[in-house]
């Protein structure tokens, strides 16, 4: 059974991408039957890892913006 699916990576939530990445890594560790399947798994895994990083960077930017806004509100209130 292959961990690959047809869902476009750019539509996956962080959790969905992470869960599929875990399955892809497990299948790669077990050894795919053919080189072509191994390459397809590797490529999908790379795309999934990039998607997870994209989500994490977006979350970091949102946190930084929220912290900056909270800092601005504190500064405005202290005047």
C-alpha positions in Angstrom: 0.0 0.0 0.0 1.4 3.4 -1.0 1.3 6.5 1.3 0.9 8.6 -1.8 -2.4 10.2 -2.5 -3.7 12.5 -5.3 -4.6 15.5 -3.0 -2.6 18.6 -4.1 -0.1 19.4 -1.4 -0.8 23.1 -1.5 -4.4 22.4 -0.4 -3.5 20.4 2.7 -3.8 21.7 6.3 -0.7 21.5 8.5 -2.1 18.5 10.3 -3.0 16.6 7.1 0.4 17.4 5.5 2.2 16.3 8.7 0.2 13.1 9.0 0.8 12.1 5.4 4.5 13.0 5.8 4.8 10.6 8.7 3.2 7.8 6.5 5.6 8.6 3.6 8.6 8.4 5.8 7.5 5.1 7.3 7.0 3.7 3.9 10.4 4.9 2.7 12.0 3.3 5.8 10.3 0.0 5.0 11.6 0.1 1.4 9.4 0.7 -1.6 9.2 -2.2 -4.1 10.7 -0.2 -7.0 13.1 2.7 -7.5 10.3 4.6 -9.2 8.0 4.3 -6.2 10.8 5.3 -3.9 11.4 8.4 -6.0 7.7 9.3 -6.0 7.5 8.9 -2.3 10.7 11.0 -1.8 9.3 13.8 -4.0 5.9 13.7 -2.2 7.7 13.8 1.1 9.8 16.8 0.1 6.6 18.7 -1.0 4.8 17.7 2.2 7.8 18.9 4.3 7.8 22.2 2.4 4.1 22.6 3.0 4.5 22.0 6.8 7.3 24.6 6.9 5.1 27.1 5.0 2.4 26.6 7.6 4.8 27.0 10.5 6.4 30.2 9.0 2.9 31.6 8.5 2.0 30.9 12.1 5.3 32.5 13.3 4.5 35.6 11.3 1.0 35.8 12.8 2.4 35.4 16.3 5.0 38.1 15.7 2.3 40.5 14.3 0.1 39.8 17.4 3.0 40.5 19.7 3.9 43.7 17.9 0.2 44.8 18.0 0.1 44.0 21.7 3.3 46.0 22.3 1.9 48.9 20.3 -1.3 48.8 22.4 0.7 48.8 25.6 2.8 51.8 24.4 -0.3 53.7 23.4 -1.9 53.1 26.7 1.1 54.2 28.7 1.2 57.7 27.1 
